[in-house]
Amino acid sequence: MGAADIIRKAVAEDPTGDPQVIAASIRRRLSGRDVVGLIVHVIVAEQRNLARRQEQVAFSSIHRASRMFDPADPGTPVEEMTLGNTAAKLMELLESSPFKMGDGSDPLQWGTATVAQHEARIAMLSKIRDGIDATIARHREAISLCRQAGVDRLMDVPKVA
């Protein structure tokens, strides 16, 4: 049983338990290799977070540049943001910001990814977003039930016999 399975089992056994207590229990069952695997998982997540921030900065920079004009001549853009200039600037800003397809393949660079690969990434991210949207919908339903009953918590909605 790998680290992820051990963690899933421990959480399933105590889904609302204190994470510190569960972690201590899990740690006793993990091998050194399992611990390294968990560290790798955290590193990969942090690398993705850094890449995401880099992407946000890059695209904001491009959008900002397309709206900047020379103060001496308000009709003249500071930097002509042609299609080629925009693509080149994005590749420069995203040079060290690879992204993964979620299928185990090697990370892709923005400049070398094909349209089909960008579309596949969108599809993968859309599935994640759809799961988040479903969770949001469940919370909205709980809010609606509370408001209909005039209470603040689901546990306070009166039961009807």
Residue pairs with C-beta under 8 A, 6 or more apart in sequence:
1 9
2 34
2 37
3 30
3 34
3 35
3 37
3 38
6 26
6 29
6 30
6 34
7 26
10 22
10 25
10 26
11 22
14 22
30 38
48 99
48 100
50 97
51 97
51 98
51 99
54 93
54 94
54 96
54 97
55 94
55 97
57 93
58 89
58 90
58 93
58 94
58 97
59 90
61 89
61 93
62 81
62 86
62 89
62 90
62 93
65 78
65 79
65 81
65 89
66 77
66 81
66 86
68 77
68 78
68 79
69 75
69 76
69 77
69 78
70 76
70 77
70 78
79 85
81 89
90 110
90 111
91 110
91 111
94 109
94 110
94 111
95 109
95 111
97 110
98 107
98 108
98 109
98 110
99 107
99 108
99 110
99 113
99 121
100 107
100 108
101 108
101 117
101 120
101 121
101 124
102 121
102 124
108 117
113 121
142 154
145 154
145 157
146 152
146 153
146 154
146 156
146 157
149 156
149 157
149 158
151 157
